[in-house]
Amino acid sequence: MKKTLALILSLTFVVGLLSGCVGTRPTTDSTSSGETNGGTGGEVNVYNWGEYIDESVLTDFEEATGIKVNYQMYDSNETMYSKVSGGGAEYDVVIPSDYMIARMIEEDMLEPLNFDNIPNFADIDPELKNPAYDPENLYSVPYMWGLLGVIYNKTAVDEADLGSWDLMWNEKYAEDILMFDNSRDAIGIALKRLGYSYNTTDEAQIKEAVDLLIEQKPLIQAYTMDEIFGKMEGNNAAVGAYYYGDYLTMVENNPDLGFYIPEEGTNVYVDAMCILKGAKNKTNAEIFINYMCSTQAGLKNCEEIWYSTPLLSVREELDEEVANDPYAYPTADIMAKCESYAGLPQNILDLYDSEWTRLKSAT
């Protein structure tokens, strides 16, 4: 089922979502079948999330183009930003999330794309083009998207406790709860539990959210990112917040796991491919992005990592059974509670940093 139940969420509701949510098929270039728009040899340096690609796609790309891929992984937007913002990292392609793309555009960290080298952009769903984080679509090409929610072990968690973000603060599961190890997601979850926007610039609300995280801290087994896979799959934790695509990978290895969207609302996100300012292999980077938007590569990735594809041709290849998955096609009331992250002003980013330090140093 994994290889056919790929992950598309209903784009019908996402139009407004991606522009705030607080968010005729184009003629497909011949390259969408899996061909490329050329190859120059040389190399391309790619920096992507962990557990976020079918690695055979990299081999396919190298064989098709003669371009060598140097591939490294990170575990959060903040880790990626910290590494590349100092200028010491010589990556070409990075794949940040929406709010981080907005920040990197604001800070002049990204190269405008030459879409002559990315003809497969024509296959991107129009509803995902010109998003709020890149309104003129100058710097980014969508890679994957999806929803955030709560993952729980059905053998360890009482059904009566499900439905709210409250589960992440339930003392019954002390030392069996996993929380995000990045400030935007962790503080965002606390903001939602309090009924606030992910994108609030009210300093008092942000500090209140961190107070809530400090209250939660004695219940936390660990702050995690990709480590959540081993912990949840191995029955070493009962509750954690993570992405639906990753849940589908986990539940294949541990069928005792369940997932829900909290009633207070959650995050809908887009991760997109960008090129760093001053990239040494810009043309090769654009060829790589174009290949990742081919039907062949897109379908392999979608079937391997279970996230939602932005490619129209890939969606046409997916099994219709996906329609029976309530989180593949969320109802309007679920989507109405979703909110995408927006870029935040520098004073609020600084506050996030200092408040995250306050949380981590709290005893």
ZADREN-575798 format. One record per atom (N, C-alpha, C): x, y, z. Coordinates in steps of 0.02 Angstrom, whole numbers, plus 50000, padded with zeros to 5 digits. Layout:
REM residues N
XYZ
...
END
This chain:
REM residues 363
500414994050000
500005000050000
500435006250000
501035005950033
501445011950037
501615014649969
501785010149923
502035012449859
501475014949814
500855013849833
500305016549793
499935022149829
499945022049895
499595027149933
500045033049943
500135036949890
500575042749895
500175048349925
500535053849940
500245058549987
500015064949956
499405065249934
499175071749913
498615073949958
498675079949981
498135082950020
497715087149972
497115088549990
496655091649943
496875098749926
497045099749864
497265106449843
496685111249837
496085108549837
495505112949832
495505118049887
495725115949946
495685120450004
496335124250015
496855122449979
497515125249995
497635131949964
497235133849915
497345140249882
497375145949932
496855146749971
496845152050021
497345150750076
497455144450089
497905142450143
498595145150133
498875144050073
499565145950061
499645153550056
499105156950047
499155164250045
498955167350112
498825163250161
498655166050226
498365160950273
497845157450254
497505152150293
497475153650366
497625158750387
497665160450459
497035160650495
497965147950240
497955146850174
497585144650122
496585123349180
496685117749133
497405115549142
497555109749159
498225107349170
498685110549118
499265113149138
499725116049090
500015110649044
500195112748985
500525108048940
501195106148971
501315099548978
501915097249011
502475096548961
503055099248977
503635098648935
503825091248929
504135089448874
504325082548863
504785079948918
505125084448952
505585082249004
505225079349063
504565080449070
504215077949128
504185070349130
504315067149074
504305059849074
504915056949109
505405061149123
505995058749158
506625060849123
506565063549062
507145066149028
507365072649060
507955074949043
508185081249071
508265086249015
508395092449035
508495097648985
509235098548972
509625093348980
510335093648964
510765091949023
511405091449011
511885089949064
512555092949045
512895095349093
513525098849079
514115095349110
513995089649144
514535086849183
514655091049244
515205090049277
515345093849337
514955090949396
514745095349442
514425093049503
513885097849525
513485095549574
512995099849607
512985097849680
512975102749724
512985101549796
512285102849825
511985097649852
511285097849874
511245096949950
510845101049982
510755100850055
510005100250068
509795094350093
509085092850098
508935090050168
508305089850185
508085086650247
508275079250247
508355076350306
508445069150312
507805065550297
507865059250274
507275054950260
506805058250209
507085061650157
506655065850116
506795065150042
507005059050021
507125057849950
507185050349940
507015048049881
507195041349859
507905041949831
508385039049865
509085040249846
509255037449777
508845032849750
508975030549682
508865036149631
508475041249651
508375047049606
509035050549594
509465050849644
510115054049636
510545050249586
510525043549591
510895039449543
510615040349473
509955040449468
509635041449402
509855048049372
509865053249413
510055059849389
510775059849364
511215056849402
511925056649382
512005052949316
511645047349307
511695043549246
511405047349186
510875051149199
510545054749145
510925060949122
511295064049168
511605070549154
512365070549155
512665065649188
513385065949197
513605070749252
513115073549289
513265078249343
513295074349409
513845074949445
513915071549509
513545075449563
513165071849605
512795074949660
513175073849725
513355079249758
513625079049826
513035080749873
512815075749911
512175076249946
512295075950021
512045081050057
512075081050130
511375082750158
511275081050222
510615081650252
510635085850316
510065089050330
509975092750393
509325090550425
509215092550488
508625090150523
508115095650538
508265101850521
507785107250532
507975113250489
507485117550477
507615123750442
508145127950477
508105127950543
508565132050582
509285129550577
509365122850575
510035120050566
510315122050498
509905121350447
510115123250379
510305130650377
509865134950404
509995142050401
510645143850437
510745140950495
511345142450533
511975140550494
511945135050458
512535132750421
512675137050360
512155139050324
512275142650261
512315150150271
512045152850325
512025160150332
512715163050345
513175159150371
513845161650383
514275161950321
514035158950266
514395159150203
514935153850196
515035149750246
515555144750243
515355138350207
514705137250199
514455131150168
514375132250093
514665128050052
514645128949980
514135124349947
513505125249966
512965121449936
512685125449877
512375121849831
512025124949775
511275124949787
510985118949797
510265118149806
510115116949880
509635120749906
509365119449973
508615118949967
508295115650018
507575114350013
507245116450078
507195122950090
506885125450152
506125125250150
505825126450207
505105127250211
504905134450197
504255135350186
503975141750164
504235147750205
504165147550271
504345153350311
505095154850308
505505149550302
506225150650297
506415153450228
506055151350177
506175154250111
506035161750112
505485163750144
505335170850150
505905174650184
506165171650237
506725174950273
507345175350229
507495170050193
508105169950152
508035174750093
507435175550066
507335180650014
507445187650043
507165188850101
507235195350133
507965197050147
508365191950162
509065192950179
509525192150119
509245191850059
509615191449996
510095185449996
509835179750017
510235173650020
510115168849962
509635170549918
509455166049864
509555169149795
509725164949747
509795167149677
509125166849641
508965171849601
508385171149557
508495165349509
507965161549495
508015155749452
507935157549378
508295154049336
508205154649264
507735148949243
507105150449234
506615145249221
506665142349151
507095145349108
507245142149044
507575135349055
507925134749112
508255128449129
507815123849171
507195126149185
506735122149226
506065121649191
506045118749130
505405118349093
504885114149129
505095109449171
504605105249207
504215109149259
504385115349271
503995119649315
503275120049289
503175118849225
502495118949196
502045113749227
502335108549257
501945103149287
501755104449360
502015109849389
501835111549458
501105113949459
500725111549508
500035113749513
499995121349518
499575124449478
499525131849480
499365134649548
499005130749590
498815133149656
499425133949702
499985130749683
500595131249724
501095136249695
500915139449641
501355144449611
501205151349641
501705155749639
501645162549665
501375162649736
501675158749782
501435158449851
501615164549890
501325165249949
501455171149990
502185171850008
502545166350015
503255166750036
503715168549978
503465168049915
503855169849856
503365172149803
503065178149813
502475180249775
502565180449699
503175181949677
503295182249605
503605175849578
503685170849621
503975164449603
504645165349568
505065169449598
505725170749570
506265166049597
506155163249657
506695159949694
506575152649711
505985150049699
505835143449727
505385139249681
505465132649686
505045127749652
504815122749703
504165121849713
503925117249764
504195110149755
504365107049812
504635100249813
504115095349841
503885096749903
503375092749935
502985097249983
502395094850006
502025098650056
501595093950097
501305096450152
500905092050194
500665095450257
500445091350305
500165093650368
500565090950428
500545094750482
500845092750546
500285090150591
500435085050631
499945082550678
500275078650734
499865074950772
500095071150830
500115063750811
500685060650824
500775053450816
500755050350885
500395044750892
500335041650958
500325034050950
500505030551003
500495023251004
499825020951032
499445017450991
498765015451010
498755010551069
499305007151081
499325002451137
499505005851203
499725012151199
499955015651259
499525021651277
499145024251230
498765030451240
498025028851241
497685031551291
496955030651296
496605034651242
496115031551210
495755034851156
495405041251181
495215041251244
494865047151271
495315053251275
495975052251271
496445057851277
496615060951210
496345058251156
496515060551089
496105066651069
496345070251018
495955075550988
496235082550994
496635083751047
496885090451061
497645090351067
497935096351063
498645097051080
498765095551154
498235095251193
498305093751264
498675087151277
498625082451230
498955076051239
499705076951251
499995082151220
500715083351227
500895085951296
500385087651335
500495090251404
500175085551456
499965079651436
499605075251481
500105071551526
500035072451592
500505069551640
500485061951640
499945058951615
499905051651612
500465048751568
500725052851522
501225050351476
501915053551488
502025055551551
502655058651569
503245054251549
503745057451519
504355054251495
504235049551437
503645049851408
503495046151347
503285050851291
503405057351299
503195062551251
503815065251216
503775065851150
504315068751109
504085075451082
504515080451088
504355087151063
504865089151011
504645093350963
505095095950912
505715099250943
506285098150911
506895101450933
507055107350887
506545111350873
506665117750839
506155122750864
506345128950865
505945134050899
505295135550863
505285135650797
504685137750761
504125132750772
504285126250766
503755121150774
503545120450847
504035120250893
503855119250963
503455125150990
503705131150980
503335137051003
502665137550967
502665135650902
502035135850864
501505131250894
501705125250915
501225120650946
500935123651009
501355126751050
501115129951111
500655135851095
500825139651044
500395145151023
499705142651003
499695137150964
499045134450943
498645131951003
498975128651050
498615126251109
498295131951147
498625137751145
498365143651179
497845147451137
497745145351074
497265148651031
497535154450992
498205155050987
498515160650951
498745158550881
498905163450841
499165162250774
499895160050777
500075155650730
500785153950722
501205160150708
500895165050678
501275170850652
501185177050695
500975176050757
500895181850801
501555185650810
501495192150814
502075196250831
501985199450899
501495196850936
501375199251004
501875195851051
502335199651078
502865196751119
502595193351181
502065195951209
501775192951269
501495185951253
501185185251194
500925178751175
501485173651164
502025175751134
502595171351122
502905169151189
502975173751235
503255172051300
502785167451339
502135168551331
501645164151363
501705157051335
501815156551270
501905149951239
502525146451266
503065150151275
503675147151301
503575145251374
503205149151412
503035147151481
502685140451480
502245139351431
501885133051426
502355127351409
502855128751367
503355123651352
503795122051412
503935127051453
504315125751514
503915121451562
503255122651564
502815118451605
502805111251579
502865110451514
502855103851483
503525100251492
504065103851501
504735100951496
504845094851541
504605094651604
504715088751645
504385082351617
503895083151572
503545077451543
503905074751482
504385078651455
504695076951391
505235071651400
505185066451359
505735061551357
506335064351320
506195067751262
506735070551222
506455075651173
506865080651157
506735085151101
507065081951041
506675080550989
506925076650932
506745079850866
507105077550814
506905078650745
506855071650713
507335069750671
507285063250639
507345057450687
507585058650748
507625053250797
506935050450814
506415054150798
505735051950814
505565045450777
505875044250719
505725038150682
505875031950724
506495031450749
506695025650787
506305025050852
506165030650885
505825030450949
505095028150942
504745030750892
504045028850884
503975021950853
504395020450805
504365013850774
504565008350823
505015009950869
505255004950916
504885004650981
504305008050986
503895008251047
504285011051106
504735015751092
505125018851145
504845025551167
504285027551138
503925033651159
503195032551140
502745036251173
502035035351163
501725040851121
502015046851123
501705052751091
502245057051060
502115059751002
502575064550971
502215068550918
502445074550905
502175078650851
502645078250791
502365076750732
502785076550672
502335076950610
502635075750552
502305076950489
501945070650464
501375071650432
500965065950411
501335061250363
501725064050317
502105059850272
502565055150310
502895057750362
503345053550402
502955048550444
502355050550467
501935045650502
501795039550459
501655040650394
501495034950351
502095030350342
502695033250345
503295028950345
503345025050410
503215028450466
503265025150531
502755019650540
502135020850519
501605015950531
501705009650489
502065010250434
502235004350396
502684999650436
503105002650478
503554998750520
503264997050588
502755000850609
502434999450673
501685000950666
501284995850652
500574996950640
500174998950701
500494999150760
500155001450820
500115009050825
500405012550777
500405019850780
499775022750749
499565028550776
498995032250750
499185039550740
498745043350708
498885050450692
498225054250694
498255060450717
497675064950712
497895072150706
497445076250679
497535083450675
497205086550736
497565090150778
497265093050838
496705097950822
496195097850865
495605101950854
495745109350857
496285111450891
496445118550895
496745121250829
496945116550785
497245118550722
497975116450717
498245116750656
498915114450645
499225118050585
499835115850568
500225119150515
500155115350449
500055119050395
500135116350328
500745119850298
501175116050266
501825118750246
501985116550175
502445120350144
502735118650079
503495118950087
503845113850065
504575114050059
504735114949986
505195119449971
505335121049901
506085121349887
506265119949824
506965119849803
507185126849784
507765128849811
508045135449799
508785134849785
509075140149758
509795140349745
510105145949787
510635144349823
510955149249866
511315154649826
511315160549852
511655166249822
512395164549811
512625165849751
513325164549735
513495157349723
512995153049713
513125145949702
513605144949643
514095140549652
514605139449601
514355135349542
513815131749554
513565127249501
512835128749487
512685135049472
511985137249466
511625133549409
511935133049351
511595129649296
511465122349313
511965119049341
511855112049362
511315111549415
511275116549458
510755116649510
510065117149477
509995121149426
509355121749391
509185115349354
509685112049326
509575105649293
509335100549344
509625100749404
509425096149458
508695097449478
508525103849488
507835105549507
507355103249453
507545104349390
507105102149336
507005094549337
507535090849349
507475083549352
507025081349409
507085084749466
506665082949523
505925084249509
505795088449459
505105089849439
504875085449381
505275080549362
505055075749311
504575070749342
504145067949301
503665063049326
504025057049356
504555054749324
504915048949348
505195050149418
505545055749426
505845057149492
505305058849543
504815062649522
504285064649569
503895058749596
503745053849552
503375047949574
503795043649621
504425042749604
504865038949649
504895042149718
504985048649719
505035052049784
504385051649823
503835052649788
503175052649821
503035045749851
503205040449815
503065033749839
503555031549893
504135034849897
504625033049948
504515036750013
504375043250009
504365047250071
503655049150092
503155047750050
502455048350070
502195055450077
502575060450057
502325067250062
501905069050001
501565074750004
501125076949951
501545079749893
501375077749833
501735080149774
501415086349746
501815091149722
501535096949687
501455095749612
501655089849588
501685088549516
501035085449491
500715088649443
500085086249417
500145079449385
500685078349347
500775071949313
500865066249363
501185067649419
501275062449470
500615060749503
500215065849518
499565064549549
499135060049505
499205060749439
498815056549394
499005049249397
499615047849421
499865041049425
499685037649491
499425041349539
499315038549606
498685034249608
498695029349652
498125024849660
497535028749689
496945027349665
496345030949687
496175029449760
496455024249788
496305022649858
496535028149906
496975032549881
497185038049923
496585042249945
496055042149905
495465046049921
495125043749985
495255037550006
494965034950068
495345036850130
495915039950121
496325042050178
496095049050200
495835049750261
495565056250281
496075061850285
496705060050290
497215065350292
497545066350223
497385062050175
497595063450107
497105068350074
496475067850093
495965072450070
495605075350130
495895079850166
495585082650226
494925086150210
494475085850258
493845089250250
493945096850257
493455100450235
493495107750236
493585110350307
493275107050356
493335109650424
494035108650451
494385103250431
495085102350452
495515107750420
495435108750354
495855113550320
495725120750344
495125122050366
494965128750390
495335130250455
495565125050490
495935126050552
496695126350540
496905125350478
497615125250463
497885132150447
498515133050462
498845139450451
499555138150428
499775141850379
500475141150356
500905146250393
501535144450403
502005149150434
502165154850386
502205160750412
502425166550373
503105168850398
503435172950358
504045175950382
503905180750439
504375181250486
504285185550544
504815191150543
504655196950571
505145202350574
505735200550619
506285204050609
506905202150642
506845202550718
506485207350745
506435207750818
506075201650847
505605198750809
505255192750832
505695186650824
506085186450771
506565180950763
507075180950820
507295186950839
507765187450895
507425185150960
506785186850967
506425184651027
506365177051028
506205174050971
506185166750967
506845163650990
507395166550968
508055163950988
508155164351063
508005170051092
508115170951164
507625166751205
507005166151181
506515162151217
506675154651212
506935152551155
507145145551147
507715143951195
508175148651202
508715147751251
508445147451322
507945151551336
507625151351403
507315144651416
506975141851365
506675135251374
507215129951386
507715129851344
508215124551348
508625124851413
508695130851440
509085131451502
508655130751566
508005130451556
507555129851615
507655123051649
507605123051714
507695116751752
507045115051789
END
